[in-house]
Amino acid sequence: MTMTLLIRLLINTLAVLTGTYLLSGVRVDSVTTAVVVAIVLALVNTFVKPVLILLTLPITMMTLGLFLLVINACMILLVHKLVPGFEVQNFWWALAFSIVISIVGSFLSTIALA
């Protein structure tokens, strides 16, 4: 179990680093900061995101789930406020960053945890 947790942390850290490499509107000061971003993002997604999803369920259903992209971008912006050394220029960069880390994280998880 702890090995799987460490692998997921590594995958999420690599996804964060890849996102900052690909997107000029997102910056991480160091690898250590990327690890902290991955941890805080996991915590925010575990505790805050479900509440937001529940509160925005009607609009999420009306948009056929596309509003979840907005919620993901808001989670990135929240982490931006919480972690020093992690900067996101605006909402649109947060949206792009959330898409990139989702794709990279899914790809790496498929390879590493298969």
N, C-alpha and C positions, 0 to 999 in steps of 0.2 A: 504494500500500500504506500509506504513512504517513497519507494522507488518510482512509482507511478506519479506521485505528487511532484517529485523532483523533475521527472521528465516533462510533465505539463508546465512546470515553472520555466524550464529551459525552452520549451516550445514557445510559450508566450513571450519570453524575453527575446527570442529570435524574431518573433513576429513584430514586436515593438521596434527592434533595431532595423528590420527590413522596412517597416513603414516610415521610419525617420529617414532612411536612406533614399527611399523613392519619392517622398513628399517634401518639398522645400518649405512648406508652411508648418512643419512639425519639427521640433528640435529636442534632443535628449543630450544632456551634458556628458554622460559617461555610461559605461556598461552597468555600473552599480545603480545609477539612476534608472536605467532600463529595467533592471531586476525589481527595483522598488515600484516602478510604474506597473509592471506585470502583477505584483502582489496586491497593490492597492486597487488596480482594475478588477482583479478577481474578487476582492472583498466587496467592492462597490457593486459589481454584478451579482454577487450572492445576496447582499442585504438590501440595497436601495432599488435596484432595477425591478425586482418582482413587485414592489409597492407601486412604482411608477406604471408598470404594465397594468396592474389592477385598476389604478385610477384613470388610466387612459384607454381602457378596454373598448368603450363605444367608438372612439375615433380610430382606434386600431382596426376594429372590425369594419368600419366604413371604408377605410383605405386598403382593406384586404391585407393587412399586416405591414404595409409600407411605413406606417408611423413608427414601427420598431426601429427603423433606421434613424429617426429623429431621437428616439430614446437612447440608442447607442451613442450617437454624437453627444448627447447631453452627459452621458456617463464619462466620455472622454474629457469633456470640458470640466466636469467635477474633479476628475483626477488631475487635470492641469492646475486647478486651484489648490489641490492638496499636496502635490509633490513639487518641491523646489527643484529646478533644473530640468523640468519638463514643460515645454512651451508649445502651445497650439495657437496659431494666429487668429483664427475665427471659427465660426460654426461649420463652414464649408470644408475647411481643412480637417476639422474633427470628424465630419461625416466621411470624407475620403479615407482618413486614417482608420476609422472603425471598419470600413469595408476591406481595406488592405490587410489589417491584422486578422480579420475573420477569415479571409481567403488563405492567407499564409498559415495561420494557426490550424485551419482544417486540413490543409495539404500536409503539413508536417506531422499532425496527429495521425493522419492516415498511414503515413510511412512509419512513424516510430512506434505506434501502439497497435499496429495490425498483427 
